[in-house]
Amino acid sequence: MAHTKSGGTTKNVRDSQPKFLGVKLFAGQIAQPGSILVRQRGNRILPGKNVRRGRDDTLYSAIHGIVKFSTKRKTNFDGKNKTLPLISVRQI
């Protein structure tokens, strides 16, 4: 018979690495071609003029310019209107 009690097992020791999502360049800042503007999962912020969308929904600048945020009204499939943020780059 064992004289020391069993330590037991734990189930909550795993953790995932941080993904560092969010806005990387804000309104009024200068963007170079290819610089990342927003890292996101899904289309939370829509790409506007001179902004392209990557495979993982990352938004990046296509030209050298100034970052600008605005909003866009979009109609859902059920007919309801939704206002979504839009990011674009204005050439300087």
ZIURKA-V789517 format. One record per residue. PHI is phi in whole degrees, 0 to 359 (none if undefined). Layout:
BEGIN
phi=PHI
phi=PHI
END
This chain:
BEGIN
phi=none
phi=285
phi=262
phi=254
phi=286
phi=295
phi=286
phi=86
phi=238
phi=242
phi=246
phi=247
phi=257
phi=272
phi=209
phi=265
phi=288
phi=293
phi=260
phi=55
phi=276
phi=127
phi=282
phi=257
phi=238
phi=260
phi=300
phi=92
phi=276
phi=271
phi=247
phi=269
phi=298
phi=90
phi=285
phi=284
phi=263
phi=218
phi=256
phi=211
phi=248
phi=87
phi=263
phi=288
phi=245
phi=274
phi=281
phi=254
phi=291
phi=64
phi=235
phi=246
phi=249
phi=276
phi=297
phi=264
phi=69
phi=288
phi=262
phi=224
phi=279
phi=262
phi=224
phi=275
phi=184
phi=254
phi=285
phi=222
phi=254
phi=209
phi=237
phi=220
phi=274
phi=229
phi=266
phi=286
phi=291
phi=272
phi=93
phi=280
phi=271
phi=224
phi=260
phi=244
phi=288
phi=228
phi=240
phi=221
phi=237
phi=264
phi=290
phi=249
END
